Amino acid sequence: MQTPVPRTLVVATSTSVPGLEAAVQAGTHQRVDYLELASRFKSCYVDYGLVRPHRPLHYLESLIRLDLRLALQVAQLVRCRDYQVVISLSERVGIPLALVLPPRIRHLVIFHHGMSRQKLRLILALRLQQRWDIVAAISQAEANGMQSELGLASDRVVALHTPVDTDFFCPTISTQKATVVQSLGVSHRDYETFIRAMSQLPHIPCHLRIGSSWVSGSNVLKRDILPANVSLQPFVPPDHLRLCYLQSRIVVVPIRASTQWSAGCTSVQIAQAMGRPVIATRRPGLAEYVIEGETALLVEPGNVEELATAIASLWDDPDRAEQMGKAGRRLMEESFTIDRWLDRVEELTRWMVEHPTLK
């Protein structure tokens, strides 16, 4: 008989979006991890709506990239409502929670930037690594790196790749023609290299869509001059975003070389779910979200010539591009669905409950 999941609190590091649940139900927004987890565990979630506005503290938290006030509010909520498990969906809240959660609380934290030198030094200095039951990194490369850096047992550090809603992001029969190269997103993007590559391909039209649901991209290209074949496009909501991907013959995700090993993974996943071939920067974590040569081409960071050659090769070979897009769709359906992710989080949660002597 399966162990019942105890009272679980899901902690999201995001701002409440009015009407989000209704939009998901209506099919105009993809399923959201914290909503799905709360439903799976028949529990609730909290986000920044739990914290009262305080501009100086908000500024401090943005500088250190730690949600101190949210952690304190969560710790208080856990004590008042007798939660037994906390799932932190980001280290922004998971790190400070390690200091304030009672030791009896089982705690799983998902790291999105696990190889940050500053974060690793902070964790080691405060000996926080022993206060989490499970550390989940969003790539195996980062899980291996964190295990080595923090000296944790292999069953305490796991890979938990981010999911994609393959029902929402799904290629459909459409009158939308795939006529452009498109690059989307803002976090850790290397648009300087991408624009220089596109300037060598003046016959290929390109849409540049800088921004995301979490980060504004309004100032990213303030000093750059776009070549004539590159047009800057506005950020659009998810239901319109699908049309943008359908319009793309190739999706390019250029990433800077940094310790953010899995930056760009969401854009790469959506592109493949939409049946589009991907060209991305070769990074240790991001490479795990594609099959090189089958669903994507990977290029070295900052290499303008290699990126331009990769774009031209797929643009000039539409049959190959189509086959890569189909292979990418299969990969997402087989390995990266949100239901598969939910099953894995539930499995990890049950494991924590069954091993209460981890800390």
N, C-alpha and C positions, 0 to 999 in steps of 0.2 A: 504494500500500500504506500502511495506517494505521500511524503511529508507535506502537511499543509503549509502554505506560505504564510508567515506571520504578518502582522500589521506593518505595511511598508509605506514609506514616504518617498516620493520621487521629487528631486530638487532640480529644477531647470534654471539655467542661467540665461534667461531671456525676459523680455518685457511682455506682459499680457497683451494679446491682440484681440480687440473686440470682434466678436462674430467668427472667431477662428473655428470653433467646433462646428458651427452651422455651415461654414464654408467647406469643411472636410465632408460633412454629411451631404452637402449639395453637389459634391464632386468638382468644386472650383479650386480646391487646394489639396495638395498631397497630404497623406496621413503624417502625423507629427509624433515623434518618438515619445515625448513625455505624456501626451494624451493617451497614446496606445498603451504605455506602461501602466498608467493609472487605471485604465480599463482592465488590463490583463490581471493586475493584482487586486482589483476591486477596492481600490484605495483612492488617494488624491495626490495631486501634485501642488507644489508651490513654485513661484518665480519671483521676479523683482517686485511684483505687486505686494509682497509681504513687507517690503521695506518702505519706511516713510522717506519722503524727499529730504535731502540734506546736501546742498551743493558742495560745500568744502569736503565732506567725507566722500561724496561721489567722485570728486576730482582726484582725491587721494587714491581711491580704489582703482580708478582708471589708469593711474600712473603705475601702481604696483601690480595691477591685473589680478587682484584678489578681492572677492566679495565678502568683506569682513562682516558687514551688517547683516547680510542675508544668512551667513553662517550662525551668528548669534541668535537670530530669530528662529532659525530652524532648530537649534539646540533647545531653545525654550519650548518650542512646539512639541518636540519629541518627548520632553519631560511631562508636559501637561496632558498629552493625548496618548501616552504609553505606546509610542511606535517602537518596534523592535528592530527594524531594518531601514537603513537610509541608502538610497541610490543617488549619488551625485553625478549629474550628467556632464560635469566639467570640473577640472582641477581648480578653476577659479573659486568655487565654493568648497570643493573637496579638501583642499589644503587647509584653509582655516577651520573647517569642521573637524579635522583630525585633532585639533587642539581643544575643542569645546564639547564634543560629543561624549557622553558617558561610555566607559570601556565596554559595558554590556551590550551596546548597540552594534549590530553587524553593519558594516559600512563597505559598500562597493563604490569606487570612484573611477570615472572614465577620464583618461588623460588625452587631450588633443594635441598637446605640445610637450610630450614627455621627455624629450632630449634637450630641453632648454637648460643651459648651464646654470642660470640663476635659480631656476626652480629646483634643480637637483642639489645645488649647494644649500638652499634653504631647507629642503627635506632632510638632508644629512645632518645639518647643524642642529635641527630641532628633534631629530630622530623620529620623524613622522612616519617613516616607512613601516614601522611596527604597529601603527595605530589603524591601518586599513586592513580589512580582511582580504579584499581582492583589489588589485590595481589592474585596470583594463586599459590597454593602449590601442589606438585605432589602426595599428599595423603590427605584424609580427616582428618587423625590424625594430620598431620602437619598444615592443615588449621585451625583446632580447636585450636591447640596450639598457632599459631601465632595470631589468633583473640584474645585469652585471654591475651597473653603477650603484644600485641600492643594496646589493647583497641579499636579495630575497630568494626564497625557494621558487622553483619553477611553477608550482601550483598556485602561487600567490600573485603572479603576473601573467596575464593572458592577453591574447590579441582579440579585439572585438571591433571588426571593421564596421564602418558606418553603413547604414542601410539605405536603400532607395525604394520608393513606392512604385513598383513596376506596373501596377494597375493604372495609376495616374499618369506616369510617364511611359507612354506606350505608343509606338509608331502606328499611325492609322492611315487609311486611305484619305488623301486630302488633295485639294486643288493647289495647295501651297507647293511651289516648285523649289527644289534645292538648288539655289543659284549663287550662294555666297559661302566664303569661309567666315566662320564666326568664332569670336573669343569672348567669354563671359566671366564675370566674377571680379573680385578686387583683392582678396586677401593674399598677400605675398606674391602677387603677379609681377612678372617681368615683362611689362608691356613695352619697355624700351627695345629689348631684343626683338620682340614680335613685330613692332612697327618697322624696325630696320629691315627685317626679313621681308615684310610685305612691300616695302619700297622697291625691292628687287623684283617684284612680281606685279608690275603695273596693270597687267591684263586680268588679274584675279580680283574681283570685288570682295570687300571685307566689311563686316559689321563688327564693331567693337562695343560691347555692352558692359560697362563698368559699374559694378554695384552688386549688392546682395541684400537679403532680408536682414542681415546683421550689421553690415558695414556700408557707409556711404562712400561712393567713388568719385565725388564731385571734384576733388582736387588732385586726382592721380595724374592727370595729363596736363596740368596747368602750363607747364613749360615746353610741352612737346608740340611739334608741328606735324599734323597728320598728312601723309601722302594722299594724292587725289583718289586713290582706289579704296581708302579706308574712311568709313563714315562712323561717327560716334552716335550710338543709339541710346535711348532712355531705358532705365530699369523698368521692368514690367512685372506684374503679378504672375503667380504660377500658371494660371490657365492660359495666359497669353504667352508665357515662356515656352510652352510646348510648341506653339506655332513658330517661334524663333528657331527652335531646334529642327523642326521639319524643313525650315527654309535653308538649313545649313548643309552643304555638301561635305564639309569637314569642320570639326570643332577642335580648336587649338587651345590648350591650357598651358601657358608659359609660366613657370614658377622660378622664383629666385632660389639660389643655393643658400640654405640656412638650416637651422636646427628644426624648422617646421617641416618635418619629413613628409607629412601626408597632406600638406596644403593643396587645395584644388581637387580633392577626392570627390566632393559632391558634384562638381561640374563634370568631371570625368564619368561618374556613375550615371548622371542624368543623360549625358550624350549617348552613352552605350545603351541605356534603357530605351532611348528614342531611336535606336538603330542607326546611329551615326558613327563613322570612324573618328578616332581621336588621334591627335598629335599632342604629346605632352613632354614636359621636361623630365628627364630621368632622375628621380629622387627615391631614396630607399623605401619610404612608405608608400608613396603614390604608385610606384611600380607594381604593388600588390593588387591594385584595383583594375589592372588590365592584363591581357596576355600579349606580350610584346610580339609584334609581327603578325598577330592574328586579329586582335581587336584594336590595336593602337601601334603607332610608331613613337619611339622615345628618342629624344635628342639630349645632348649634353647641355648643362646650364650655360646660358650666355652665348651659345654658338649660333651666330646669325646665319652663316652659310649652311650649316646642317639643317636648321629649321626651315630656311627657304627651300632647300632641296627636298625635304620631306613634304612640305605643302605642295610643291609643284608636282612631285611624283604621284600623289594621290589625286590631285586635280586632273592630271592628264590621263589617269587610269580609273575611270568611273566604275568599271566592273570590279576592280579590286576594292575600291572604296565601299561599294555596296556589299561585297562579301564580308569585309571587316565589320561593317555596321551590323549585319545579321549575326555575326559571331559575338559581337559585343552584347547584343540583346540576349542571346542565349546565356552568356556568362552572368549577366545581372539576374536573370530568372533562376539560374541554378545555384548561385552562391551569395547574392547580396540583397535578397528581398527583406522587407521590413518584418514579415512574419518569421522568417528564419532568425533574424536578429532578436526579436522578442522571445523566441524559444530559448535562445542562448542566454539571454539575460535572466530568464526565469530559472534555467538550469544552474547558473552561477549563484543565484540567490538561494536556491534550495541547498546547494553545496555549502554555502556559508552557514546556513542554519544547522546543518548536520555536522559541522566541524566548529563547535563554539569555542575551542581552545586555541584558535589561530593567533590571537593577540598576546 
